[in-house]
Amino acid sequence: MYIPKYKITNKILKYIGIIEACREVIDHAPLLPYYEKEFRKDAMVRSVHHGTHIEGNELNLNQAEKVIEGQPVVARERDIQEVINYRRVMEAIEDSKTQNAVLDEAFIKSLHKMTVEKILPFEKCGVYRSTQVVVRNSITGEVTFTPPVAIAVPFQIQGLVECIKGMKADEIHPVLKSGAVHYEFVRVHPFVDGNGRVARALSTLILFQEGYDIRKFFSLEEYFDHEAQRYYEALQSVEKHMGDLTEWLEYFTEGLAIELTKIKEKIEKISVDGKLKERLGGAPILLSDRQLKIIEYIQKAGYLQNSAFKQLFPMVSEDTVLNELKYLLKHGLIRKQGSTKGAKYVMP
C-alpha cells in the first residue's frame, strides 16, 4: 500500500488555518440563490478551462465558456472535445451519487474513459498503458520525470486505492490527503494520456467526499495553470527529496488557501448583512427571478428608482414591480429612501 511521506511545516499549518477560516465563512454565508448559482458556474468554467489549458488546450476562457454552454466555437476539434469531456467529468464529481462512490480501480478507469472519450482510440479509454511514457512540461517540452514501467501500473494503482480507503480524517487532514493522491496518481501515470486531468478531478472529488466541497465554489485548476512552471517544479520536488511530499503539499495547500481567500472576499462584499443572517437563522432566501434581478440591479447601480422599471422589466407593469419591491422591503432585503416617485430603493 502507498504510504505518503511528509512533514507538517509552519507553512502547511498556516495555509490549513487559512483554509479552515475561509471554509467557515463560505459554508455559512447566507447567499442569495442567484449568487450561489453564479459562484458554482464560475468555478465550473475556471476548472474546465484551466484544467485543459495547462495540458496544452488552445481555447481561451471565453471560448471554453461558450463550449460549456453548448455554443458553437471555431477551433481545433480536439480542443473542443477536451473541454466537453472535462465539463462532464466535473459535473460527474459534483453529483451526489458520485460523492458516495467507492474510489476503486473501476471508478478511476471510468473517470479516465470520460476524460478522453473521442480523443483516444476506444481501446485505450479506461485502459492502463502497456508502454513506457515520459511526462513533459507542456510549456517547455522538457521531460519532467519518467513514470514506472507499464507492468508496475496495476499494482501501484491498487496500492493507491488501498491508501485512499485507509487514510482516515483523524489521521491525515483531507486537504493533505487530496494533495498526496494528486501527486501519486501523476507519478504512476497509469494511462497514455489524460492523467493530469484525472489526477486533478480525483483530488477534487476526495475533498468533496471528505466534507470539503466548500459549496463547490473553488477551482484549484486556475492556481495550477496560472504558474504552470511552478506546478511542475512542485511535482518534481518530491522525487528530488527522495519521495518526501512536504514541498509539494506546501504548494498545494497554498493554492487552496489563495483560492478560498479570493472567494471569501467576494462573498463578504455581496453577502447579506449580519442582522439579516441572524433574523433568517442562516437559512437560504428564496426569491423569484424578478426579485433576484432587482437585487442584482441595486447592487450594481447602487439604487433603483421608478424611472428605471421599464428598462429593467420592459414587459412588466409598474404595479407588478412595486409588488416585488414590497416583498423585498417586508423581508428587509432592501430599504426605501423617500416617499415620492423619485424615491430610491437601496441595499440595507
HUFEN-V281547 format. One record per backbone hydrogen bond with DSSP energy under -0.5 kcal/mol. NH is the residue of the N-H (numbers start at 0). CO is the residue of the C=O. E is the energy in kcal/mol with one decimal. If there is no record, write none. Layout:
NH_CO_E + NH_CO_E
//
This chain:
1_158_-1.0 + 4_242_-0.6 + 5_3_-0.5 + 8_6_-0.9 + 12_8_-2.4 + 13_9_-2.5 + 14_10_-2.6 + 15_11_-2.7 + 16_12_-2.1 + 17_13_-1.9 + 18_14_-2.6 + 19_15_-2.6 + 20_16_-2.1 + 21_17_-2.6 + 22_18_-2.7 + 23_19_-2.0 + 24_20_-1.6 + 25_21_-3.0 + 26_22_-2.9 + 27_23_-1.2 + 28_24_-0.8 + 28_25_-0.7 + 30_28_-1.9 + 32_284_-0.8 + 34_31_-0.7 + 35_31_-2.0 + 36_32_-2.4 + 37_33_-2.1 + 38_34_-2.9 + 39_35_-1.8 + 40_36_-2.4 + 41_37_-2.6 + 42_38_-2.2 + 43_39_-2.3 + 44_40_-2.5 + 45_41_-2.5 + 46_42_-2.5 + 47_43_-2.6 + 48_44_-2.7 + 49_45_-2.3 + 50_46_-1.9 + 51_47_-1.2 + 51_48_-0.6 + 52_48_-2.9 + 53_49_-1.8 + 54_51_-1.1 + 55_52_-2.1 + 56_51_-1.9 + 63_59_-2.6 + 64_60_-2.3 + 65_61_-2.0 + 66_62_-2.3 + 67_63_-2.5 + 68_64_-1.8 + 69_66_-1.5 + 70_65_-3.2 + 74_72_-0.9 + 79_75_-2.0 + 80_76_-2.6 + 81_77_-2.6 + 82_78_-1.7 + 83_79_-2.4 + 84_80_-2.9 + 85_81_-2.5 + 86_82_-2.2 + 87_83_-1.9 + 88_84_-2.1 + 89_85_-2.6 + 90_86_-2.5 + 91_87_-2.3 + 92_88_-2.2 + 93_89_-1.1 + 94_90_-0.7 + 94_91_-0.8 + 98_94_-2.0 + 99_95_-0.5 + 99_96_-1.0 + 100_97_-1.8 + 102_100_-0.5 + 103_101_-2.1 + 107_103_-2.2 + 108_104_-2.5 + 109_105_-1.9 + 110_106_-2.3 + 111_107_-2.0 + 112_108_-2.4 + 113_109_-1.9 + 114_110_-1.6 + 115_111_-2.1 + 116_112_-0.6 + 118_115_-2.4 + 119_115_-2.2 + 123_120_-2.3 + 124_120_-0.5 + 124_121_-1.4 + 125_123_-0.6 + 126_123_-1.0 + 128_189_-3.1 + 134_144_-2.6 + 135_133_-0.6 + 136_141_-2.8 + 140_136_-2.7 + 143_134_-3.4 + 144_134_-1.2 + 146_132_-0.5 + 146_144_-0.6 + 151_148_-1.7 + 152_148_-0.6 + 152_149_-1.2 + 155_151_-2.3 + 156_152_-2.7 + 157_153_-2.0 + 158_154_-1.9 + 159_155_-1.8 + 160_156_-2.6 + 161_157_-2.2 + 162_158_-1.7 + 163_159_-2.5 + 164_160_-2.1 + 165_161_-2.0 + 166_162_-2.1 + 167_165_-0.8 + 170_167_-2.0 + 171_167_-2.1 + 175_172_-0.6 + 176_172_-2.4 + 177_173_-2.4 + 178_174_-2.1 + 179_175_-2.6 + 180_176_-2.4 + 181_177_-2.2 + 182_178_-2.3 + 183_179_-2.5 + 184_180_-2.4 + 185_181_-1.9 + 186_182_-2.6 + 187_183_-2.4 + 188_184_-2.4 + 197_193_-2.1 + 198_194_-2.8 + 199_195_-2.2 + 200_196_-2.3 + 201_197_-2.8 + 202_198_-2.2 + 203_199_-2.1 + 204_200_-2.5 + 205_201_-2.0 + 206_202_-1.5 + 207_203_-2.2 + 208_204_-2.9 + 209_205_-1.8 + 210_207_-1.5 + 211_206_-3.2 + 215_212_-2.9 + 216_213_-1.5 + 222_218_-0.6 + 223_219_-2.1 + 224_220_-2.6 + 225_221_-2.2 + 226_222_-1.0 + 227_224_-1.0 + 229_226_-0.8 + 230_226_-1.6 + 231_227_-2.3 + 232_228_-2.2 + 233_229_-2.5 + 234_230_-2.0 + 235_231_-2.4 + 236_232_-1.4 + 237_233_-0.5 + 237_234_-1.1 + 238_234_-0.6 + 239_235_-1.8 + 240_236_-1.5 + 241_238_-1.5 + 242_237_-2.6 + 243_237_-0.7 + 243_240_-1.1 + 244_4_-3.6 + 248_244_-2.9 + 249_245_-2.1 + 250_246_-2.0 + 251_247_-2.7 + 252_248_-2.6 + 253_249_-1.8 + 254_250_-1.9 + 255_251_-1.8 + 256_252_-2.2 + 257_253_-2.5 + 258_254_-2.4 + 259_255_-2.6 + 260_256_-1.8 + 261_257_-1.9 + 262_258_-1.8 + 263_259_-2.8 + 264_260_-2.3 + 265_261_-1.9 + 266_262_-2.7 + 267_263_-2.4 + 268_264_-1.0 + 269_265_-1.3 + 270_266_-2.5 + 271_29_-0.7 + 276_272_-2.2 + 277_273_-2.3 + 278_274_-2.3 + 279_275_-2.6 + 280_276_-1.0 + 281_276_-1.7 + 282_279_-1.5 + 284_30_-0.6 + 285_283_-0.6 + 286_284_-0.8 + 291_287_-2.4 + 292_288_-2.1 + 293_289_-2.2 + 294_290_-2.3 + 295_291_-2.6 + 296_292_-2.4 + 297_293_-2.5 + 298_294_-2.4 + 299_295_-1.8 + 300_296_-3.4 + 301_297_-2.4 + 303_344_-1.7 + 305_340_-0.7 + 305_342_-0.5 + 307_304_-2.1 + 308_305_-1.8 + 311_307_-2.3 + 312_308_-3.5 + 315_312_-1.6 + 320_316_-1.8 + 321_317_-2.6 + 322_318_-1.9 + 323_319_-1.8 + 324_320_-2.2 + 325_321_-2.3 + 326_322_-1.7 + 327_323_-1.8 + 328_324_-2.7 + 329_325_-2.8 + 330_326_-1.7 + 331_328_-1.4 + 332_327_-2.3 + 333_327_-1.0 + 334_345_-2.7 + 336_343_-3.5 + 337_335_-0.6 + 342_339_-1.9 + 343_336_-2.6 + 344_303_-2.5 + 345_334_-2.7 + 345_343_-0.6 + 347_332_-0.5
//
